[in-house]
Amino acid sequence: MSALTATGPDSSASAASGAASELHGALGSPAARACLLKLDAYGEAIRGALREHEPSVLARYLLELAKAFNRFYNSGRIVGAGSAGETAAKLRLTAACAAVLSHGLGLLGLSAPTRI
């Protein structure tokens, strides 16, 4: 857990929270809102893992975020459905989820795949 201790809840956590609040008004689907709520909880997941000296807290959070994103991804088209603003918001949500998953896995000493 040394990487987690060294970095702590850094700017990635606050960036995820900022992205979540910015996108909340632009995305109305329940699946998108669930992703946004999960993104908003990233900093707390890091703090919880540090507080409890338990990396599995962060690992569980990342699994929950991946599940929430999967539901969002399967709930409808990301590109080409709706207005240009809605498409841009969906792309920003996708990028925010990817960034948090990549950063969180990095804190756990794992690398994120670039493609699945």
Backbone as CSV, one residue per row, in Angstrom:
resi,resn,N_x,N_y,N_z,CA_x,CA_y,CA_z,C_x,C_y,C_z
1,MET,0.829,-1.183,0.000,0.000,0.000,0.000,0.871,1.243,0.000
2,SER,2.158,1.095,-0.248,3.045,2.251,-0.184,2.700,3.314,-1.219
3,ALA,2.289,2.925,-2.415,1.919,3.928,-3.418,0.713,4.724,-2.955
4,LEU,-0.218,4.059,-2.327,-1.407,4.739,-1.822,-1.046,5.683,-0.693
5,THR,-0.186,5.251,0.191,0.234,6.098,1.295,1.025,7.296,0.788
6,ALA,1.861,7.067,-0.206,2.698,8.148,-0.721,1.883,9.221,-1.436
7,THR,0.858,8.798,-2.175,0.105,9.787,-2.945,-1.098,10.315,-2.194
8,GLY,-1.736,9.468,-1.429,-2.936,9.903,-0.720,-4.030,10.309,-1.682
9,PRO,-5.113,10.856,-1.157,-6.195,11.301,-2.035,-5.799,12.583,-2.751
10,ASP,-5.124,12.440,-3.864,-4.518,13.576,-4.559,-5.455,14.246,-5.540
11,SER,-4.876,14.921,-6.487,-5.657,15.699,-7.449,-6.537,14.828,-8.331
12,SER,-6.195,13.559,-8.526,-7.062,12.697,-9.333,-8.413,12.524,-8.670
13,ALA,-8.418,12.420,-7.351,-9.679,12.295,-6.628,-10.489,13.568,-6.761
14,SER,-9.861,14.713,-6.616,-10.607,15.963,-6.741,-10.993,16.227,-8.186
15,ALA,-10.178,15.791,-9.136,-10.545,15.949,-10.547,-11.763,15.102,-10.876
16,ALA,-11.811,13.881,-10.335,-12.969,13.015,-10.569,-14.218,13.628,-9.974
17,SER,-14.093,14.173,-8.786,-15.229,14.810,-8.135,-15.692,16.030,-8.926
18,GLY,-14.755,16.807,-9.435,-15.106,17.978,-10.236,-15.799,17.586,-11.526
19,ALA,-15.304,16.528,-12.171,-15.934,16.055,-13.405,-17.342,15.567,-13.123
20,ALA,-17.519,14.879,-11.998,-18.839,14.360,-11.653,-19.837,15.488,-11.456
21,SER,-19.450,16.526,-10.736,-20.394,17.617,-10.497,-20.675,18.398,-11.777
22,GLU,-19.683,18.542,-12.639,-19.869,19.249,-13.910,-20.832,18.497,-14.824
23,LEU,-20.753,17.183,-14.832,-21.552,16.379,-15.750,-22.944,16.073,-15.226
24,HIS,-23.158,16.243,-13.941,-24.422,15.826,-13.325,-25.627,16.435,-14.025
25,GLY,-25.551,17.706,-14.383,-26.676,18.348,-15.041,-26.847,17.934,-16.492
26,ALA,-25.777,17.504,-17.141,-25.823,17.185,-18.567,-26.324,15.773,-18.845
27,LEU,-26.244,14.894,-17.878,-26.617,13.500,-18.085,-27.780,13.138,-17.178
28,GLY,-28.854,12.630,-17.759,-30.037,12.377,-16.960,-30.372,10.921,-16.720
29,SER,-29.729,9.985,-17.407,-30.115,8.583,-17.255,-29.699,8.053,-15.886
30,PRO,-30.467,7.100,-15.354,-30.099,6.506,-14.060,-28.707,5.872,-14.077
31,ALA,-28.340,5.242,-15.189,-27.021,4.606,-15.277,-25.910,5.648,-15.244
32,ALA,-26.120,6.777,-15.908,-25.123,7.851,-15.891,-25.020,8.451,-14.498
33,ARG,-26.162,8.658,-13.848,-26.144,9.213,-12.483,-25.431,8.274,-11.516
34,ALA,-25.620,6.961,-11.691,-24.931,5.994,-10.828,-23.418,6.097,-11.010
35,CYS,-22.968,6.264,-12.247,-21.531,6.448,-12.510,-21.026,7.718,-11.850
36,LEU,-21.791,8.783,-11.981,-21.384,10.062,-11.396,-21.272,9.962,-9.880
37,LEU,-22.223,9.288,-9.256,-22.166,9.122,-7.796,-20.940,8.312,-7.393
38,LYS,-20.632,7.278,-8.169,-19.438,6.474,-7.873,-18.175,7.311,-8.048
39,LEU,-18.106,8.092,-9.111,-16.932,8.949,-9.312,-16.761,9.911,-8.149
40,ASP,-17.863,10.437,-7.674,-17.833,11.385,-6.560,-17.274,10.755,-5.287
41,ALA,-17.370,9.434,-5.166,-16.935,8.737,-3.956,-15.475,8.285,-4.011
42,TYR,-14.751,8.630,-5.067,-13.372,8.154,-5.217,-12.465,8.606,-4.076
43,GLY,-12.509,9.862,-3.749,-11.660,10.370,-2.669,-11.930,9.661,-1.351
44,GLU,-13.198,9.409,-1.065,-13.548,8.713,0.177,-13.053,7.272,0.148
45,ALA,-13.081,6.634,-1.015,-12.563,5.266,-1.120,-11.067,5.232,-0.813
46,ILE,-10.332,6.211,-1.317,-8.894,6.280,-1.027,-8.678,6.536,0.465
47,ARG,-9.410,7.503,1.013,-9.264,7.798,2.450,-9.634,6.589,3.301
48,GLY,-10.680,5.861,2.912,-11.077,4.667,3.656,-10.004,3.592,3.621
49,ALA,-9.392,3.391,2.459,-8.317,2.404,2.346,-7.130,2.795,3.215
50,LEU,-6.818,4.084,3.249,-5.719,4.565,4.094,-6.061,4.431,5.572
51,ARG,-7.257,4.860,5.918,-7.681,4.851,7.320,-7.696,3.429,7.889
52,GLU,-8.191,2.485,7.093,-8.323,1.104,7.565,-7.089,0.254,7.264
53,HIS,-6.092,0.846,6.596,-4.904,0.085,6.173,-5.342,-1.162,5.411
54,GLU,-6.295,-0.958,4.511,-6.917,-2.074,3.805,-7.093,-1.732,2.322
55,PRO,-6.151,-2.160,1.471,-6.252,-1.858,0.041,-7.518,-2.417,-0.606
56,SER,-8.107,-3.442,0.006,-9.309,-4.032,-0.587,-10.481,-3.054,-0.610
57,VAL,-10.457,-2.034,0.250,-11.501,-1.002,0.215,-11.464,-0.305,-1.140
58,LEU,-10.282,0.041,-1.591,-10.124,0.687,-2.893,-10.441,-0.294,-4.019
59,ALA,-10.003,-1.536,-3.884,-10.277,-2.541,-4.920,-11.783,-2.756,-5.085
60,ARG,-12.522,-2.827,-3.979,-13.986,-2.983,-4.052,-14.625,-1.774,-4.723
61,TYR,-14.152,-0.579,-4.371,-14.672,0.635,-4.995,-14.461,0.585,-6.511
62,LEU,-13.257,0.208,-6.942,-12.955,0.165,-8.376,-13.838,-0.854,-9.091
63,LEU,-14.102,-1.981,-8.454,-14.999,-2.977,-9.037,-16.413,-2.408,-9.169
64,GLU,-16.875,-1.707,-8.142,-18.207,-1.093,-8.194,-18.277,-0.026,-9.288
65,LEU,-17.223,0.768,-9.436,-17.193,1.775,-10.497,-17.217,1.103,-11.863
66,ALA,-16.447,0.038,-12.036,-16.431,-0.680,-13.315,-17.814,-1.247,-13.633
67,LYS,-18.500,-1.775,-12.630,-19.861,-2.289,-12.841,-20.815,-1.162,-13.217
68,ALA,-20.711,-0.033,-12.528,-21.579,1.113,-12.830,-21.321,1.611,-14.249
69,PHE,-20.052,1.688,-14.637,-19.747,2.130,-15.996,-20.260,1.129,-17.015
70,ASN,-20.150,-0.151,-16.746,-20.641,-1.173,-17.671,-22.149,-1.018,-17.888
71,ARG,-22.896,-0.752,-16.812,-24.339,-0.525,-16.954,-24.597,0.721,-17.810
72,PHE,-23.835,1.789,-17.568,-23.969,3.009,-18.363,-23.667,2.723,-19.832
73,TYR,-22.578,2.040,-20.092,-22.146,1.745,-21.459,-23.195,0.931,-22.203
74,ASN,-23.813,-0.020,-21.510,-24.807,-0.886,-22.135,-26.208,-0.284,-22.163
75,SER,-26.403,0.867,-21.536,-27.741,1.458,-21.465,-28.112,2.243,-22.722
76,GLY,-27.170,2.559,-23.563,-27.476,3.306,-24.785,-26.210,3.778,-25.455
77,ARG,-26.378,4.337,-26.623,-25.225,4.824,-27.392,-24.551,5.983,-26.674
78,ILE,-23.241,6.043,-26.806,-22.484,7.158,-26.242,-22.311,8.236,-27.305
79,VAL,-21.943,7.835,-28.500,-21.742,8.780,-29.601,-22.914,8.650,-30.573
80,GLY,-23.466,9.790,-30.963,-24.498,9.790,-31.984,-25.922,9.661,-31.487
81,ALA,-26.134,9.645,-30.206,-27.491,9.591,-29.664,-27.711,10.864,-28.862
82,GLY,-28.580,11.713,-29.334,-28.835,12.954,-28.619,-28.042,14.110,-29.203
83,SER,-28.036,15.188,-28.468,-27.375,16.413,-28.922,-25.856,16.288,-28.841
84,ALA,-25.198,17.239,-29.466,-23.730,17.272,-29.400,-23.270,17.465,-27.960
85,GLY,-24.001,18.262,-27.193,-23.655,18.473,-25.788,-23.790,17.209,-24.965
86,GLU,-24.848,16.438,-25.235,-25.036,15.177,-24.514,-23.943,14.184,-24.879
87,THR,-23.595,14.113,-26.158,-22.510,13.228,-26.586,-21.200,13.628,-25.916
88,ALA,-20.921,14.921,-25.875,-19.692,15.400,-25.230,-19.685,15.047,-23.748
89,ALA,-20.833,15.182,-23.082,-20.916,14.845,-21.660,-20.688,13.355,-21.446
90,LYS,-21.256,12.522,-22.317,-21.054,11.072,-22.200,-19.591,10.708,-22.424
91,LEU,-18.950,11.380,-23.370,-17.525,11.120,-23.603,-16.686,11.569,-22.414
92,ARG,-17.042,12.697,-21.796,-16.304,13.154,-20.605,-16.509,12.181,-19.443
93,LEU,-17.724,11.655,-19.294,-17.980,10.667,-18.244,-17.147,9.414,-18.489
94,THR,-17.089,8.976,-19.736,-16.282,7.806,-20.090,-14.811,8.046,-19.763
95,ALA,-14.301,9.215,-20.123,-12.895,9.543,-19.848,-12.634,9.637,-18.350
96,ALA,-13.574,10.198,-17.594,-13.399,10.315,-16.142,-13.367,8.935,-15.493
97,CYS,-14.251,8.036,-15.931,-14.245,6.675,-15.380,-12.935,5.970,-15.708
98,ALA,-12.467,6.117,-16.945,-11.199,5.494,-17.343,-10.040,6.040,-16.519
99,ALA,-10.023,7.343,-16.280,-8.935,7.953,-15.510,-8.937,7.469,-14.068
100,VAL,-10.110,7.393,-13.460,-10.190,6.943,-12.066,-9.808,5.470,-11.965
101,LEU,-10.307,4.652,-12.883,-9.945,3.233,-12.848,-8.441,3.052,-13.033
102,SER,-7.857,3.766,-13.968,-6.420,3.666,-14.209,-5.615,4.137,-12.996
103,HIS,-5.998,5.275,-12.440,-5.289,5.810,-11.278,-5.435,4.874,-10.078
104,GLY,-6.647,4.408,-9.827,-6.885,3.517,-8.688,-6.122,2.210,-8.814
105,LEU,-6.132,1.631,-10.007,-5.361,0.402,-10.209,-3.874,0.665,-10.023
106,GLY,-3.409,1.820,-10.473,-2.006,2.186,-10.274,-1.646,2.271,-8.805
107,LEU,-2.564,2.820,-7.995,-2.310,2.887,-6.552,-2.197,1.499,-5.941
108,LEU,-2.904,0.543,-6.535,-2.848,-0.835,-6.044,-1.677,-1.615,-6.643
109,GLY,-0.900,-0.954,-7.504,0.256,-1.612,-8.108,-0.095,-2.408,-9.355
110,LEU,-1.246,-2.130,-9.940,-1.695,-2.837,-11.132,-1.749,-1.866,-12.300
111,SER,-1.623,-2.394,-13.499,-1.758,-1.525,-14.669,-3.120,-1.764,-15.306
112,ALA,-3.678,-0.711,-15.850,-4.979,-0.806,-16.507,-4.774,-1.171,-17.971
113,PRO,-5.598,-2.062,-18.494,-5.490,-2.371,-19.923,-5.936,-1.174,-20.756
114,THR,-5.338,-1.007,-21.910,-5.758,0.080,-22.788,-6.927,-0.344,-23.663
115,ARG,-7.081,-1.637,-23.875,-8.196,-2.183,-24.651,-8.646,-3.484,-24.033
116,ILE,-9.922,-3.752,-24.203,-10.455,-5.053,-23.755,-11.132,-5.702,-24.935
